[in-house]
Amino acid sequence: MMKNYFIQLLSICLLFSCTQEDSGLYVGPPKDLRYAGVADYESGDYYTTYQPSVFTGGEEATFGLTSVTSQSGENIALENNFSISSQTGIITFLEYNNLLPGDYTFDVNVKNSMGEVNFPNILTFTAHQAAPKNMIYVPHIYSVFGNELDFNSEIPRTKGGGPYTFTLHNHQDIFSIDETLGTVQLSQEYPIGDEETEVFSLDISIQNAKGDLLKEEAMFVELLGKNVGKLLFHGISFQGTEDSYGLENMVTEPHYGTVTKELLGQEYTTEITEEVSGPVFASNMWRRAWAGIPFQVRNENGVINDDIFIGYWSWEEESRNFLITDTIDLTDFEKSAYVSTTGMWRYNGGAMNDNQHLMVAVIDADELDLASPTTSNWEILDNDISDRFYQYPSGIIEEAELKANGTVQVEIPAAYLGKKIKVALVADFLNPEIGALARRFYVHQLQVRAQ
């Protein structure tokens, strides 16, 4: 272990020693790209490289990830495995990537006004296998009709490195599991009334050469009667850390720039900047970013668990921030669709719902501007649902009360049926002169259902 860190330290020193040449003397396309080495990486873990050095003649450079190749010559899919910052060249190994143990090589391209250069085999690393650390199914809840025998869950996301063996430990009379892939199927038709729903919690274990892990409640399957709306999206989150917002199938997107909105019958305009209103992590909690936050919740069986809510706190500054879902496929649904969210708010400070809102918005996924998602043509379905959320009590939260008093449903317009969409919850904290921006929003459940 110490040897690996020494090698990494040495490579960093060499990396920066190579930048001593006066890059102002060089004019031309990018050259001499160098990355520091990657030490002790385990499959599925989140990791970022150090910023590389490159000579560009003093010009701004744009970085791109050309390919990642395994030791056997196989091209590895970049999606869900890697990303690169186009401005800095920092490469991110995405959490829950599906890399098998072995050696991998990066090809990176760099572009400036003088040309574009591809740097093959610029960085090589080894993904080591470890005992399974975690396993998650996305979606975490599947919605299946009782006679839907072609149902097949997604492959779970894992940490540790395969090959794996998966085992289902309960409800084997209804469900089965692919021992190699971890996908879950319905074994036979399940008799259920047209208006009924039954929910099953599945315990699944994962094993590799280094060890095994039993994950209780690894996934849920709700079996539906034919007249029940099908669950198409269920938000998944984990506790946020300094390195992660804890959002699995959603993203937090802050809005910067001019905001105009009607408050108390008058038009209000303000300018939101990253310097004042950007995300901040302090005291183990994100502010001005949607992120996972744990609360103690007593479920309907009397068991107390640490549930993860998706929280937003503007921290006394003006802000607008979008919680945007992954793409939701409504192409096979033409009858109806709606957003269902359960949540709570905390602190009475300020003017409450006069200047602190939680909007619900929808957009055709094909119309979303990926470079500027917050300025895309979102349709606002509800200006503020926080007035129908549950007020946070002191101590333990009763799940039954939260659901009964904090669930809001918003219909998705018929124009979006038959399309692929994205849904957003938009936190708006504006004009502190009306009242202090003191409230906090906590979303316990965000779902989309359709028929």
N, C-alpha and C positions, 0 to 999 in steps of 0.2 A: 504493500500500500504506500509506504513512504517513498519507495523508488518511483512509483508512478507519479506522485505529486512532485518529486524532484525533477522528473522529466518534463512535466507540464510547466514548472517554474522556469526551467532552462529554456523551453521553447518560447515562453513569454518574453524572456530577456532577449533572446535572439530576434524575436518579432520586432521589438521596439528598437533594438540596435540597428535594424535594417532601415529604419526611418530617418537615420541621421543624414543621408544624402539630401542636399538642398533640392527639394522637388520643384522649386521655382525655376531651376535651370533646365528642367525637362519639359518639352512641348511635344505632345503626341498622344496616341491612344493609351489606355491603361496598361501598366506593366508591373511585374514583380508583386503580384498578390500573395500575401502570406497570412496563414492562420496559425494560432497557437494550438497545440495538441489537445485531444480530449482524453481525460484520465478516468478510469474506473466507472464507465457508464454501464448501467443495468437496464435491460430491455423494459420499455414502457414508462420509464421515468421522464420527468420534465427536465430539460437541460438547455442552456444557452451557451454558445461559444463566446470567446472574447472578440472584440471588434478587430477585424483584420487590418493590415497595412497594405497600401497600394499607391503607386505613383500615377498621378493623373495630370501633372503639370499645373497643379493648383486649381483645377476645375472640379466642379461637383461631379460625382460619379453615381451611376445607378447600377445596383447589383441585382442579379437574378440567379435562381437555382436551376441549373440546366438539367442535372440528373443525379440520382444516387444509385450506385451499383453495388450489388453484393459480391462476395468473393467468387461466386460461381458465374458471375457475369449477368445476373438477372437485374433488370431495371426495377427499382422499388418505387411504388406509387408515392408521389409527394403529398397528396391529399391525406389528411389525418395523421401524417407521419412527421413532416417537416415544413417549416416556413423560413423565409429569409427577409430581413428588413432591406427594402430597396434603397434606403438612405445610408445605412451603416454597414450593411453586409453581415450583420450578426445572424447566425443560423440558430433556429430554435428547434429542438427535438420535442415534438408535441407529446403531452402526457397521454398515456394509454395508446401509444403507437403500437403497431403490430410487428415490430422487428423481431426476427428470430436471432438467437445467438450467432455471432460470427463477425467477420470483418466487412466494412462498407467504405466506399469512396465517393466523395463529392466532386462534381464538376460545377464550377461557378462562372458566370459571365459578368463582365463589368463593362459599362458603356460611358463614354463622355462625348463631347462634340466632335472629337477627332476620330472616333471609331469605337467599335465593340469587339472585345476580345474574350474568347472562352478559355478558361484555365482548367484543363482536365486533371483529374487526380490531385486536386489542390489540398484535400484534407482526407485523411484516412482514420477511422476509429474502429474500435471493437465493442460490440454489444455483448455484455456478459449475461449469462443466465443466473437468476436468483430464485429462491423459493417464492411462490405466488404471494404478492403483497395485497392485491385487490382485484376485484372483478366487478364490472358494472354492465348492466344491460341498458341500452338506449334504443327505443324507449324503455322506461322502467316499468310502466304499466301497459299491458297490451289489451286491446278491446276486440273480442272475437265472438262471432255468432256461434251458437251451440252446434250448428251443423257445418261449420267452416273447416272442413277437413284438410284444405290446402294451406292452412295457417302454418307459418314458419317464422319464428322470431329471428331477429338480427343476431349475428355473431357477437358475443360479449367482448367488451374492451377489457384488457388485462394488463397487469404489471408482473414481470418476472421472466417471461420468455418461454415460448413453447419449444417442442411440441407438448400439448396438454392432453389430459384425460379428464372429461367432465362426467359427473354423476348426479342424478336427480334423487333426492332423499325422501320425497313425500309426493302424494297424489299421483303415484305411478299408474293407477287404474284409469286416470283421465289424460295424463300427459306423458310424453316420452322425450328423451334428449339424445342428440347426436353426440356420441362420446368423444369424437375428435374435434368437432367444430363448436359444440356448446349450444347449438340452436335447439329450441324447444318446439314440439309439435303437439297437436291435439290427436290423441290415440284413436278416438272413436267419437261418434256424435253424442252430444250431451243433451238430454231432454230438459227443456226449460220453457216456462210460459212466455207468451209473446211480449208481455210487459215487464218481465222479471230480469234481474241481474244477480249473478253470484260471483264473488271475488275469491280467487285462490292465491295464496302466498306460497311460492316455491323456494325450497332450500336446495342449494346446488353447491357441490364442491368441485374444486379445480386442483389438479395435481400435475407436477412435472418432475424431472429427475432430481430437483433440489428440495422438494417438499410438497405440502398440500395446504389447502385453505378451504374451510367450510364457510359459506356465505348464507346465513339465514335470511329469509326474505330477499333473496337475490333478485327476484322479479315477481310481479303480480300479473295475473291474467283475470280479466273480468269476462265471464261468459254471458252473452246477451240473448234476450228474446228478439224476435225479428223487428219489433216496433221500437226498440231502444236506440237512442243516438249513439253512434260509434265514436270512441275516443281516438282522435287523430294526433293529438299532441298533449304531452304532459311534461311540464318543466322540471328539470333535474338540477339540483345544486348541492354544493358541499360548502363547508366552512371556508370563507375567504382567508387567504394568508397574504403576506407581503408580496409574494410572487404570483398570486392567482386570485381572481375574483370568485372562484368556486362555481362558475357557471358552466354546465356541461353542454346543453343544447340551446343556449341563448347567449347573447353578447350584450354588454353594456356599452352604449355609444353616447358620449357627451356631445352636446351641441355648442358650438362657438360661433359668434356672430350676432347679427341683429335679431331681436325677438320682438314682435308686436302682438299684443293680445288685449282683448277687452277685459278689464277688471272693474267691477262695480259700476258697469254701464259706461265706462270711459276707456278710450284707447290708450294703451300704455306701451311705450317703446323703450328698450334697453339694449345695451351691448354686453354680451357675455364673452369673457376672455379666458383662455386657458390659464394664464398667470394667476388670476383671482379665483376662478371657478373650476379648475382642473381637479381630478381625483387625488385624494391624499389618504395614505395609510398611517394611522396613529392609534396607539393604545389598543393594538390587535383588532382594528376595525377600519373598514373603508368608509370614507366620507366622499360625497359627490360622485359615487359610482354604485351601481347595483352589484351587490355581493352577498354571499351566503353568511348567515348569522344564526347561531344556535339558540333555541329557547326550550325550556322544559315544558313538555306537553303531556297531559294525562289523556290517554286514548279512551275509547268507549268501553274497553274492558278493564279500566282502572290501572293500566300499566303506564308508568312515567318514562318517557324517552326524551332524548335530546333531538328535537326536530330542527331541520334547517329551513329557515325562512330566507327569502331574498329581500334584503333591506336596502332602503335609500334614506340618506340623511344629508341635507344640503349644508348643514354646519354654518348657518347664519348668512351664507352668501347666496346671491342669485344664481340659479342654475336651471338647465333643462337637460334631461338625460333619458335616453331611450333604452328600454329593455326589449331587445328584438329576438323573436323566436327563430329557430331554424325554419326552413321552408316546409309548409304544410300543404299536403296534396288533397285538393277537393275535386279532382277531375272526375271521380266516380260518384259524386254526391250532388244532387240537383234539387232536393226537397228543402233542406234547411241546414244552417250551421250557426254556431254561437260560441262566444268566448265565455268561459266560466272561471272566475277567480275568487279565491278566499283569502282574506287578509285582515290586517289590523293596523291601527295607527296609534302613535304614542305622543304624549305631551300636548297640552292645551294651548301652548304659547301662541302669541301673534293673533292674526285675524282668521285663523282656522281655514275654512274653505273659500275665503275671499281671494286669497293670493297664493294658496298652496294646494295644487291640484294633482290628481293622478288620472291622466287621460287614457283612453283605449283607442288604438288606431289600427288600420289595416291597409295593406298595399298588395297589388299584384306583384308577385315575386319577380316577374320579368321587367317591371318598371323601377325596381330598386336600383339606385345609383350606388354601386359598391364603393366608389371613391368618396361619396358624400351621402351616406345613408340618412342622416338626420334632416337633410334638405330635400329629400325625395318627395314625391307627390303622395304623401300619406293621407288617407281619409280618416278624420276624427269621428269615431262612433259615439263617444261619450266624453264630455269635457272634464268630468270629475266623478270617479266612483269611490273616492276615499270617504265621502260622507255616508256611504253605506257599508263601510268596513267596521269591524269590531274594535272598540276602544280597549287598548291593552290593559289588563288588570295587573295588579301587583302579584308576584309569586308565580305559581304554576298555572299554565293556560289549560283550560278544559276544552278538549277538541270538539265535543258536542256543541258547546256554546259558541265556539269560534265558527263552526260550520253554519249553525243556525242563524247567527247574527252578523256574520262577515262574508257571506257568499253573494257575489254579484254576477249576473248573467247579462251579456250584451249580444244582441243578434248581429250576425254578419250579413250585410246586404246581399240580395239575390244575385247582383251583378258579379259577385266573386265566386259563386257556385260553378263548379266545372273547371276551376282554374287552380293554379298553385299560388299560395299566398304567404305572406308573413304578417304576424301580429305583433304589436308593440304596446307596452305600458310606458307612458311618458310622464315622468315626474317634472312638474313645473313649480318652481319657487321664485316668485317675482315680486318686485316693488316692496322692499322692507319698510317703506314709509306707511303702508297700509297696516302692517303688523310684523312683528319679528318672525323670521323664517326658521321656526323652532321645531316643526313637526317632523316625524319620521314615519315612513311607510314600510310595512313588512308583509310580503306576499307569501302565504303558506302553500298555495296551490294555484297554478296557472294551467288551464286546459283549453283545448278546442275540441268540440264534438260536432258531428254532422250526421244527417240522414240522407 
